[in-house]
Amino acid sequence: MIFDEFTAITYSGSIGTKGMVDIVQIDGGDVTIQGTVKTGSISFTTAQSATLSLNNTSIINESITTTGNKIHTLAISNDLTTGASGSGSVGSDSNHLKTVQFNGVDSKITIDSEDFYSSITTKTNNQGTAIFNANNGLTDDLGGENLNLKLVQ
């Protein structure tokens, strides 16, 4: 599924709930998906700054890729599992995701792969949980000034 509008859009449905879709591609402006997302990967291919907001529980089975370095944001308001297949990464050594941002009170990310080239931030102090399941997992940064995560494990 490709989102290529250069203006912000909201998609009210779910993606991949009746069979996982291979890829969700952001090739334009900001995208908000209200429903559940189950996909093999997410790819940010737009040259401009863009945010993908996932407002419901979602699974990204493999990778989140970006063609820019620290210009793309993944915002979550519920639970997100990344790298569920055990083979995925978030960003790459040369193209990091800008941040995974917690927008919800009880947002949680479960990271099942070692390579997580992104920071994890929260909009509200002492909110958001990051769980690293892979051995030797890494991240760029956790939290921010006066915006601590609730739990990192």
NORQUI-V585779 format. One record per residue. N is the residue number from 0. RES is the residue in one small letter. PHI is phi in whole degrees, -180 to 180 (* if undefined). OMEGA is omega in radians with two decimals (NA if undefined). Layout:
n:N res:RES phi:PHI omega:OMEGA
n:N res:RES phi:PHI omega:OMEGA
This chain:
n:0 res:m phi:* omega:-3.09
n:1 res:i phi:-114 omega:3.02
n:2 res:f phi:-107 omega:-3.05
n:3 res:d phi:-125 omega:3.04
n:4 res:e phi:-75 omega:-3.14
n:5 res:f phi:-86 omega:3.01
n:6 res:t phi:-99 omega:-3.13
n:7 res:a phi:-64 omega:3.11
n:8 res:i phi:-132 omega:3.05
n:9 res:t phi:-121 omega:3.08
n:10 res:y phi:-105 omega:-3.01
n:11 res:s phi:-84 omega:-3.09
n:12 res:g phi:-90 omega:3.05
n:13 res:s phi:-104 omega:3.13
n:14 res:i phi:-128 omega:3.03
n:15 res:g phi:81 omega:-3.11
n:16 res:t phi:-79 omega:3.10
n:17 res:k phi:-110 omega:-3.07
n:18 res:g phi:137 omega:-3.04
n:19 res:m phi:-58 omega:3.06
n:20 res:v phi:-85 omega:-3.08
n:21 res:d phi:-66 omega:-3.01
n:22 res:i phi:-151 omega:2.92
n:23 res:v phi:-113 omega:-3.04
n:24 res:q phi:-114 omega:3.08
n:25 res:i phi:-105 omega:-3.08
n:26 res:d phi:-126 omega:-3.13
n:27 res:g phi:-157 omega:-3.12
n:28 res:g phi:-90 omega:-3.11
n:29 res:d phi:-63 omega:3.13
n:30 res:v phi:-130 omega:3.02
n:31 res:t phi:-116 omega:3.08
n:32 res:i phi:-113 omega:-3.07
n:33 res:q phi:-76 omega:-3.05
n:34 res:g phi:-90 omega:3.10
n:35 res:t phi:-70 omega:3.08
n:36 res:v phi:-123 omega:3.01
n:37 res:k phi:-129 omega:-3.05
n:38 res:t phi:-142 omega:3.04
n:39 res:g phi:-68 omega:-3.13
n:40 res:s phi:-156 omega:3.01
n:41 res:i phi:-120 omega:-3.12
n:42 res:s phi:-129 omega:3.01
n:43 res:f phi:-93 omega:-3.12
n:44 res:t phi:-115 omega:3.14
n:45 res:t phi:-76 omega:3.13
n:46 res:a phi:-82 omega:-3.13
n:47 res:q phi:-98 omega:3.05
n:48 res:s phi:-61 omega:-3.13
n:49 res:a phi:-152 omega:3.09
n:50 res:t phi:-123 omega:2.96
n:51 res:l phi:-104 omega:3.13
n:52 res:s phi:-104 omega:3.08
n:53 res:l phi:-105 omega:-3.03
n:54 res:n phi:-97 omega:-3.13
n:55 res:n phi:-138 omega:3.11
n:56 res:t phi:-57 omega:-3.05
n:57 res:s phi:-142 omega:3.10
n:58 res:i phi:-130 omega:2.99
n:59 res:i phi:-114 omega:-2.95
n:60 res:n phi:-68 omega:-3.09
n:61 res:e phi:-122 omega:-2.93
n:62 res:s phi:-118 omega:2.90
n:63 res:i phi:-118 omega:-3.10
n:64 res:t phi:-115 omega:3.11
n:65 res:t phi:-142 omega:3.11
n:66 res:t phi:-90 omega:3.09
n:67 res:g phi:-113 omega:3.13
n:68 res:n phi:-106 omega:3.09
n:69 res:k phi:61 omega:3.06
n:70 res:i phi:-121 omega:-3.08
n:71 res:h phi:-116 omega:-3.07
n:72 res:t phi:-120 omega:2.99
n:73 res:l phi:-111 omega:-3.13
n:74 res:a phi:-106 omega:-3.12
n:75 res:i phi:-125 omega:3.14
n:76 res:s phi:-115 omega:-3.11
n:77 res:n phi:-144 omega:-3.14
n:78 res:d phi:-100 omega:3.09
n:79 res:l phi:-136 omega:3.01
n:80 res:t phi:-113 omega:3.11
n:81 res:t phi:-116 omega:3.08
n:82 res:g phi:64 omega:-3.08
n:83 res:a phi:-60 omega:3.11
n:84 res:s phi:-78 omega:-3.11
n:85 res:g phi:84 omega:-3.08
n:86 res:s phi:-116 omega:-3.03
n:87 res:g phi:-96 omega:3.07
n:88 res:s phi:-138 omega:3.02
n:89 res:v phi:-114 omega:-3.04
n:90 res:g phi:70 omega:3.10
n:91 res:s phi:-146 omega:-3.14
n:92 res:d phi:-58 omega:-3.11
n:93 res:s phi:-98 omega:-3.13
n:94 res:n phi:-133 omega:3.14
n:95 res:h phi:-83 omega:2.94
n:96 res:l phi:-70 omega:3.14
n:97 res:k phi:-62 omega:3.11
n:98 res:t phi:-166 omega:2.82
n:99 res:v phi:-102 omega:-3.02
n:100 res:q phi:-111 omega:3.06
n:101 res:f phi:-82 omega:3.08
n:102 res:n phi:-103 omega:-3.10
n:103 res:g phi:-94 omega:-3.13
n:104 res:v phi:-61 omega:-3.10
n:105 res:d phi:-114 omega:3.14
n:106 res:s phi:-63 omega:3.14
n:107 res:k phi:-145 omega:3.02
n:108 res:i phi:-120 omega:3.05
n:109 res:t phi:-111 omega:-3.04
n:110 res:i phi:-110 omega:-3.07
n:111 res:d phi:-104 omega:3.10
n:112 res:s phi:-131 omega:-3.10
n:113 res:e phi:-73 omega:-2.97
n:114 res:d phi:-95 omega:-3.11
n:115 res:f phi:-128 omega:-3.07
n:116 res:y phi:-90 omega:-3.12
n:117 res:s phi:-169 omega:2.94
n:118 res:s phi:-91 omega:3.04
n:119 res:i phi:-126 omega:-3.08
n:120 res:t phi:-127 omega:3.10
n:121 res:t phi:-134 omega:3.09
n:122 res:k phi:-82 omega:-3.08
n:123 res:t phi:-127 omega:-3.12
n:124 res:n phi:-57 omega:3.10
n:125 res:n phi:64 omega:3.07
n:126 res:q phi:-130 omega:3.08
n:127 res:g phi:99 omega:-3.12
n:128 res:t phi:-124 omega:3.06
n:129 res:a phi:-118 omega:3.14
n:130 res:i phi:-116 omega:3.11
n:131 res:f phi:-101 omega:-3.13
n:132 res:n phi:-92 omega:-3.08
n:133 res:a phi:-85 omega:3.02
n:134 res:n phi:-67 omega:3.09
n:135 res:n phi:61 omega:3.10
n:136 res:g phi:-66 omega:3.14
n:137 res:l phi:-137 omega:3.04
n:138 res:t phi:-150 omega:3.14
n:139 res:d phi:-70 omega:-3.05
n:140 res:d phi:-167 omega:3.11
n:141 res:l phi:-127 omega:3.12
n:142 res:g phi:74 omega:-3.13
n:143 res:g phi:-161 omega:-3.13
n:144 res:e phi:-61 omega:-3.11
n:145 res:n phi:61 omega:3.11
n:146 res:l phi:-135 omega:-3.12
n:147 res:n phi:-80 omega:3.01
n:148 res:l phi:-75 omega:3.12
n:149 res:k phi:-69 omega:-3.07
n:150 res:l phi:-152 omega:2.98
n:151 res:v phi:-127 omega:-3.09
n:152 res:q phi:-139 omega:NA
